[in-house]
């Protein structure tokens, strides 16, 4: 049942649970308020298995939701992911996303990793029992998404057994596994081949020396070998991630990374470009490194290359500044990339492909859309949960709608950097 009035919330507060070693969290989002990083909002601490119940989770979410809408100061104050909508009541817990980061055991120590996620902590609870109990309480949505991280997920005690239970019995519509790929795992390979999961692995370097400096071990080629092994079996489902830091954004390092991708025949993987979440802003050199990496990956023929939610707002803010200040270097850059072929002044309305957080961010903060008074005809999203909803009074439709539509709107993918 829907509330009669619009209230402030987000999909994470309403429908997500993050299982950390000694606490539960509502989200993993991080944001800055007055120069101070906030986020990773806690639900409650956990000392033993029996501490985790659907009833307790629901009660904590309900209280935070009430405090937010009573204008009380909360850990969510200032969060850009809060927005007003007709959110469902908290009469019942419906978990649509669960993130398993129940231990912080890892065989790497990356320079950008938070103490929250590193330290060798094991869970204060039995993960398998917790998942079974929540399932028994009928608190999981039939359209649940699951992500596995940590720590290195394959190092979790009873990982294979617990992973198979979650994948087979919870029947998620998507499963993402964040692994460093230093160890090959037959269970992951099986579900990759069956197209039931996606695997994401961060590389962050093009040379052994930088890989060791960033990730703490000298295992670049071993990781790439395992990724190639997974990809050769599955023919897809692999996302290679590059997190830009102060140590790995030089042109020579990025060229070496591109060469490694070609050497291991990983061009057909998907690619995610990110940045160190502990840094609020990027230098101009880092902005151009991110953009050049994106375009060089596209030159390789990669079908899907994107900036994640850490990097995209920083890139957008930088580009906005370049445009406002008529930055000559930036004008030359986009001219060389042939973006002068896109005449925004002649675009009246657009269709945006993707209606998640980034799509909402485009509506609210896109400098290009506001500057040229471009209207959004509708969103397109393959997620059935988002379809037939509205975002800021703009309809979210199925991908087939693009073919059926008589609209003359220009299709703009969220991958389009300059929105």
Secondary structure, DSSP 8 states (H G I E B T S, - for coil): -B-SS-EEE-HHHHHEEEE-SSEEES---EEEETTEEEE--EEEE-SSGGG--HHHHHHHHHHHHHHHHTT---TTTT-TT-EEE--B-SSS--EEEEEE------S---TT--TTT-S----SS-HHHHHHHHHHTT-EEEEEEEEE-SS-GGGSTTHHHHHHHHHHHS--SEEEEE---SS--HHHHHHHHTT--EEEEE---SSHHHHHHHHSSS-HHHHHHHHHHHHHHHSS-EEEEEEE-TTS-SHHHHHHHHHHHHHTT-TTSEEEEEE-TT-SS--HHHHHHHHHHHHHHHHTT-S-EEE-HHHHHHHHHHHHHHHHTT-HHHHHHHHHTTGGG--GGG--EEEEE--SHHHHHHHHH-HHHHHTT-EEEEEE-S-TTTTT-EETTEEEE-THHHHH-----EEEETT-TT-
